[in-house]
Amino acid sequence: MTSSPTTDPAPARHPVSAAGALRRRVHDPDGISGSQKLMILVLSMTLFGVADIVADMLPSFSVGPLELEVAYFAFIPVVLAALLTPLWVALGVAIGEAVIADLLLGSFGGFGELEGFLQLFIGTYVAGCLVKDPRKVQQLFAAALALVAIDKVSSAVIDVAKVAVGVDPEELEDQGGTLLAVVVAEGFELLMALLITGVVFGGLAAAWLAPRLHGKIEPLMGLRPRDPQNPPRLVGPWGLSFWWVAILGILTAALIGVLSQWEEFVGREEAVTTAGSFDTELTDTYGDNVVWIAALVGLVVGLAVVLALVAVVRRRRDARTDAAARSGSTRQDEDR
C-alpha cells in the first residue's frame, strides 16, 4: 500500500527524468529512506506495544449487561498516523499489539494473532489517511472513531460468525440462546468501545496532542509536516483499490477467528492457529510487577533504537548538506 510523500526535507537540486520519477513511484512510494521507515516502525511499535500492556492493567467495570473498559489507547496510533507516514505507523502499531506486547510478557499466541494484526493494521491506515491536516480537531475525531469502528466492527462480525456456524455455544448460551441476542450484545459492546476507546481515549486525547506535536516531531526524523494539499491517499499495492485489499484482510481475519474457535471447540491438540505459541508464565511466577518492568524495558529499548536512527538520519542529512555546499563552492570558484 502507498501514501503520498511526506518527506524528504531537502528539495531535489536536479530535475528528475520521467523514468526516474516512475522508478521512485514504484519502488519508494512514500518518498522516505529505509532508515526513516524503520524509525517510524520502531517508534509506533514501541509506544503502542507498551501502551497496550498498560491498558490491559487498567480495571474494567460492569454496569448491568455492559462492561466498561479501555480496549487500548487509540490516541497513540491516531496521532502517529496523523503526523507520520500512515502505512509504516499502521504496520508498527499492528506488530506492537500482536507481537511486542506479548513478547515483553514472555508469551505469544501464535498464528492466531494475525486476526488482531489485520484488523488494527487496516483501521490505523484508514485513520491516518483521513487526517489531511493534524491541526483539525474534526479530522482527528473522525480518525479515532474510524480506527475503533473498523477494529471493533470486524471483531463483532467475527464473534457473530462464530456463533452462527455453531462453534461458540458458550457465547450463545450466555446471551440467552438466540443469535439476535448475541448481535444486540455485540452492538452494545461496540457502542461502549466507540465512547470509551474512540472518544475519551481516542479523539479527545488526539485533538489535544496532535496539534501540539505537529511540526515538532517530524523534523526529528527528517520529515516534512503533512501538507494538507497533498495528504496520504488510500491506495492498495500494485495499483489495486485499497478497499478490496481491506475486505480481503477482514475476511482473512474472520476465517482465522472462526478456525481458532473451531479448533478450541473440537479440542484439537495440534491447532493451526496456535502454531508458534508459547507462554513462559512470567506473571504467574514473579507477580504483576513483572508487567511494569517489561513495559519499562520495552520503552527504554525502543526509544534507544529510535534515537540511534535519528542520529543516523541527521548524520546523513548533514553529510548531504556539506557535500552540496562544497559542490556549490567549487562551481563558484570555477566560474571565477
PLY file of the C-alpha trace (Angstrom):
ply
format ascii 1.0
element vertex 336
property float x
property float y
property float z
element edge 335
property int vertex1
property int vertex2
end_header
0.00 0.00 0.00
1.17 3.51 -0.66
0.66 7.02 0.55
1.67 10.40 -0.69
5.21 11.61 0.04
5.54 13.45 3.36
9.28 13.95 3.27
12.40 14.35 2.38
13.09 17.84 3.75
15.88 18.59 1.28
14.44 19.54 -2.13
15.93 17.93 -5.20
18.68 20.05 -6.75
18.47 18.44 -10.15
15.44 17.74 -12.32
14.27 14.15 -12.27
13.60 12.39 -15.53
10.25 10.75 -16.24
11.86 7.32 -15.95
13.45 8.26 -12.64
10.12 9.57 -11.32
8.43 6.32 -12.36
11.07 4.23 -10.60
10.69 6.33 -7.46
6.91 5.99 -7.52
7.08 2.22 -7.98
9.92 1.35 -5.61
9.67 4.10 -2.99
6.07 5.32 -2.96
6.40 7.01 0.45
9.37 9.11 -0.60
11.31 8.33 2.58
14.50 6.44 3.25
14.81 2.99 4.73
16.13 4.46 7.98
13.11 6.72 8.28
10.72 3.86 7.62
12.43 1.76 10.30
12.35 4.71 12.68
8.59 5.18 12.26
8.03 1.43 12.55
10.03 1.05 15.77
8.57 4.18 17.37
4.94 3.21 16.73
5.62 -0.42 17.60
7.24 0.52 20.91
4.77 3.16 22.04
1.66 1.15 21.22
3.09 -2.13 22.46
3.95 -0.65 25.84
0.66 1.27 25.99
-1.21 -1.96 25.25
0.38 -3.55 28.31
-0.66 -0.59 30.46
-4.22 -0.65 29.05
-4.55 -4.32 29.98
-3.65 -3.45 33.57
-6.46 -0.90 33.89
-9.54 -2.19 35.76
-12.84 -2.81 33.99
-16.30 -2.20 35.41
-19.61 -3.92 34.76
-22.84 -1.95 34.73
-25.67 -4.40 34.13
-25.01 -6.12 30.80
-22.42 -3.50 29.83
-18.70 -3.83 30.52
-16.77 -0.58 30.72
-13.12 -1.00 29.80
-10.36 0.62 27.80
-9.54 -1.65 24.86
-6.40 0.34 24.03
-5.16 3.92 23.91
-6.47 4.83 20.46
-4.91 8.31 20.51
-1.42 6.83 20.08
-1.95 5.29 16.63
-4.16 8.23 15.58
-1.57 10.87 16.50
1.34 8.94 14.99
-0.55 8.15 11.79
-1.70 11.78 11.54
1.84 13.14 11.80
3.93 10.46 10.11
3.54 8.06 7.18
0.30 6.09 7.87
1.46 2.86 6.22
4.51 2.39 8.42
2.71 3.59 11.53
-0.08 1.06 10.89
2.44 -1.73 10.43
4.27 -0.78 13.62
1.09 -0.46 15.67
-0.20 -3.84 14.48
3.11 -5.52 15.30
3.21 -3.78 18.68
-0.24 -5.08 19.60
0.05 -8.58 18.19
3.67 -9.38 18.97
5.66 -6.91 21.08
3.21 -6.59 23.99
3.01 -10.37 24.34
6.73 -10.99 23.87
7.58 -8.49 26.61
5.44 -10.59 28.95
7.01 -13.85 27.79
4.09 -15.17 25.78
2.83 -15.31 22.21
-0.47 -16.52 20.79
0.96 -17.90 17.57
-0.60 -17.73 14.11
-3.97 -16.72 15.56
-2.56 -13.28 16.42
-2.85 -12.46 12.72
-6.56 -11.82 13.28
-5.99 -8.80 15.51
-2.99 -7.73 13.43
-5.06 -7.34 10.26
-7.92 -5.51 11.98
-5.67 -2.98 13.70
-3.46 -2.50 10.63
-6.41 -1.64 8.38
-8.02 0.61 10.99
-4.83 2.58 11.68
-4.01 3.00 8.00
-7.51 4.33 7.22
-7.37 6.64 10.26
-4.04 8.11 9.20
-5.23 8.79 5.66
-8.37 10.52 6.92
-6.29 13.24 8.56
-5.33 15.80 5.95
-4.33 18.45 8.50
-3.28 17.26 12.01
-4.39 20.62 13.42
-8.04 19.96 12.55
-9.94 18.61 15.56
-12.81 17.24 13.45
-10.46 15.14 11.33
-8.71 13.73 14.41
-12.05 12.74 15.96
-13.14 11.14 12.69
-9.85 9.23 12.51
-10.18 7.92 16.08
-13.76 6.78 15.55
-12.84 5.17 12.21
-9.98 3.25 13.81
-12.09 1.87 16.65
-15.09 1.22 14.38
-13.10 -0.78 11.84
-11.35 -2.77 14.55
-14.38 -3.44 16.73
-16.97 -3.89 13.98
-14.81 -6.55 12.36
-14.33 -8.19 15.78
-18.10 -8.16 16.36
-18.79 -9.66 12.93
-16.25 -12.41 13.61
-17.82 -13.15 17.02
-21.30 -13.36 15.48
-19.94 -15.59 12.71
-18.53 -17.98 15.33
-21.97 -18.33 16.90
-23.72 -18.58 13.52
-21.60 -21.54 12.41
-22.07 -23.22 15.79
-18.50 -23.28 17.10
-19.11 -20.94 20.06
-22.03 -22.40 22.05
-20.89 -20.80 25.32
-21.38 -17.29 23.95
-24.79 -18.27 22.61
-25.80 -19.65 25.99
-24.53 -16.59 27.87
-26.64 -14.29 25.70
-29.92 -16.15 26.09
-29.62 -18.77 23.39
-30.55 -16.67 20.35
-28.42 -15.21 17.59
-30.30 -11.91 17.84
-29.28 -11.58 21.49
-25.65 -12.08 20.50
-25.94 -9.37 17.84
-27.53 -6.97 20.35
-24.80 -7.68 22.91
-22.08 -7.10 20.32
-23.82 -3.85 19.36
-23.73 -2.59 22.94
-20.05 -3.54 23.23
-19.32 -1.65 20.02
-21.13 1.43 21.34
-19.15 1.35 24.59
-15.90 0.89 22.66
-16.68 3.91 20.47
-17.47 6.06 23.51
-14.63 5.00 25.80
-11.82 3.93 23.48
-12.82 6.03 20.46
-13.92 9.31 22.05
-12.36 9.55 25.54
-9.07 7.72 24.93
-9.02 8.46 21.21
-10.50 11.65 19.80
-10.23 13.88 22.89
-6.61 12.95 23.62
-5.59 13.11 19.94
-7.28 16.51 19.48
-5.18 17.89 22.34
-1.89 16.17 21.48
-1.59 16.15 17.67
-1.72 19.95 17.10
0.95 20.44 19.78
3.27 17.86 18.23
2.63 18.99 14.65
5.80 20.43 13.17
7.92 19.30 16.12
8.23 15.51 15.88
8.55 15.32 12.07
11.84 17.29 11.76
13.47 14.97 14.28
13.01 12.17 11.75
13.93 14.26 8.74
10.31 14.57 7.62
8.22 17.49 6.49
4.98 18.23 8.36
1.97 16.90 6.49
0.81 19.08 3.63
-3.00 19.45 3.67
-2.90 19.96 -0.10
-1.09 16.66 -0.63
-2.32 14.25 2.07
-1.76 10.48 2.11
-4.07 8.52 -0.17
-5.76 5.19 0.44
-4.07 3.13 -2.26
-3.52 -0.61 -2.31
-0.42 -2.39 -3.62
0.18 -2.86 -7.36
-2.46 -0.27 -8.18
-5.32 -2.23 -6.59
-8.15 -0.44 -4.83
-7.41 -0.25 -1.11
-10.94 -1.26 -0.19
-10.61 -4.60 -1.99
-7.41 -5.21 -0.05
-9.15 -4.19 3.20
-12.09 -6.50 2.56
-9.71 -9.36 1.82
-7.83 -8.63 5.04
-11.00 -8.60 7.16
-12.23 -11.82 5.55
-8.87 -13.43 6.30
-9.13 -12.26 9.92
-12.66 -13.70 10.10
-11.53 -17.06 8.77
-8.69 -17.17 11.28
-11.06 -16.26 14.13
-13.62 -18.91 13.19
-10.89 -21.52 12.66
-9.38 -20.73 16.06
-12.75 -21.11 17.79
-13.49 -24.32 15.88
-10.17 -25.84 16.90
-10.92 -24.97 20.52
-14.47 -26.33 20.16
-13.34 -29.73 18.84
-10.36 -29.83 21.21
-7.59 -30.15 18.64
-4.25 -30.60 20.38
-2.13 -29.54 17.39
-4.09 -26.48 16.32
-3.06 -24.42 13.30
-3.90 -21.10 14.92
-1.71 -21.80 17.96
1.33 -22.73 15.86
4.36 -20.90 17.22
2.67 -20.02 20.50
4.42 -20.16 23.86
3.95 -18.94 27.41
6.74 -18.62 29.97
4.23 -17.72 32.73
6.32 -14.77 33.92
3.32 -13.12 35.56
2.39 -16.26 37.49
5.98 -16.71 38.62
7.01 -13.16 39.50
3.69 -11.40 40.05
2.15 -8.31 38.49
5.33 -6.24 38.97
6.89 -8.02 36.00
4.32 -6.30 33.76
5.57 -2.84 34.67
9.19 -3.95 34.41
8.56 -5.39 30.96
6.80 -2.21 29.85
9.67 -0.03 31.10
12.32 -2.22 29.46
10.43 -2.22 26.17
10.01 1.55 26.24
13.67 2.21 27.02
14.96 -0.19 24.37
12.54 1.05 21.72
13.28 4.72 22.31
17.02 3.99 22.33
16.70 2.40 18.88
14.69 5.38 17.62
17.27 7.87 18.95
20.05 5.89 17.28
18.16 6.00 13.98
17.55 9.74 14.42
21.30 10.22 14.79
21.92 8.22 11.61
19.37 10.24 9.63
20.79 13.54 10.88
24.34 12.46 10.06
23.37 11.53 6.53
21.44 14.75 6.06
24.37 16.84 7.33
26.71 14.93 5.04
24.50 15.68 2.02
24.28 19.35 3.02
28.07 19.63 3.38
28.62 17.89 0.06
26.16 20.23 -1.66
27.83 23.26 -0.07
31.29 22.12 -1.19
29.98 21.43 -4.69
28.45 24.90 -4.89
31.65 26.49 -3.62
33.68 24.57 -6.21
31.42 25.73 -9.06
31.71 29.34 -7.90
35.50 29.08 -7.87
35.46 27.64 -11.38
33.22 30.45 -12.62
35.72 32.98 -11.30
0 1
1 2
2 3
3 4
4 5
5 6
6 7
7 8
8 9
9 10
10 11
11 12
12 13
13 14
14 15
15 16
16 17
17 18
18 19
19 20
20 21
21 22
22 23
23 24
24 25
25 26
26 27
27 28
28 29
29 30
30 31
31 32
32 33
33 34
34 35
35 36
36 37
37 38
38 39
39 40
40 41
41 42
42 43
43 44
44 45
45 46
46 47
47 48
48 49
49 50
50 51
51 52
52 53
53 54
54 55
55 56
56 57
57 58
58 59
59 60
60 61
61 62
62 63
63 64
64 65
65 66
66 67
67 68
68 69
69 70
70 71
71 72
72 73
73 74
74 75
75 76
76 77
77 78
78 79
79 80
80 81
81 82
82 83
83 84
84 85
85 86
86 87
87 88
88 89
89 90
90 91
91 92
92 93
93 94
94 95
95 96
96 97
97 98
98 99
99 100
100 101
101 102
102 103
103 104
104 105
105 106
106 107
107 108
108 109
109 110
110 111
111 112
112 113
113 114
114 115
115 116
116 117
117 118
118 119
119 120
120 121
121 122
122 123
123 124
124 125
125 126
126 127
127 128
128 129
129 130
130 131
131 132
132 133
133 134
134 135
135 136
136 137
137 138
138 139
139 140
140 141
141 142
142 143
143 144
144 145
145 146
146 147
147 148
148 149
149 150
150 151
151 152
152 153
153 154
154 155
155 156
156 157
157 158
158 159
159 160
160 161
161 162
162 163
163 164
164 165
165 166
166 167
167 168
168 169
169 170
170 171
171 172
172 173
173 174
174 175
175 176
176 177
177 178
178 179
179 180
180 181
181 182
182 183
183 184
184 185
185 186
186 187
187 188
188 189
189 190
190 191
191 192
192 193
193 194
194 195
195 196
196 197
197 198
198 199
199 200
200 201
201 202
202 203
203 204
204 205
205 206
206 207
207 208
208 209
209 210
210 211
211 212
212 213
213 214
214 215
215 216
216 217
217 218
218 219
219 220
220 221
221 222
222 223
223 224
224 225
225 226
226 227
227 228
228 229
229 230
230 231
231 232
232 233
233 234
234 235
235 236
236 237
237 238
238 239
239 240
240 241
241 242
242 243
243 244
244 245
245 246
246 247
247 248
248 249
249 250
250 251
251 252
252 253
253 254
254 255
255 256
256 257
257 258
258 259
259 260
260 261
261 262
262 263
263 264
264 265
265 266
266 267
267 268
268 269
269 270
270 271
271 272
272 273
273 274
274 275
275 276
276 277
277 278
278 279
279 280
280 281
281 282
282 283
283 284
284 285
285 286
286 287
287 288
288 289
289 290
290 291
291 292
292 293
293 294
294 295
295 296
296 297
297 298
298 299
299 300
300 301
301 302
302 303
303 304
304 305
305 306
306 307
307 308
308 309
309 310
310 311
311 312
312 313
313 314
314 315
315 316
316 317
317 318
318 319
319 320
320 321
321 322
322 323
323 324
324 325
325 326
326 327
327 328
328 329
329 330
330 331
331 332
332 333
333 334
334 335
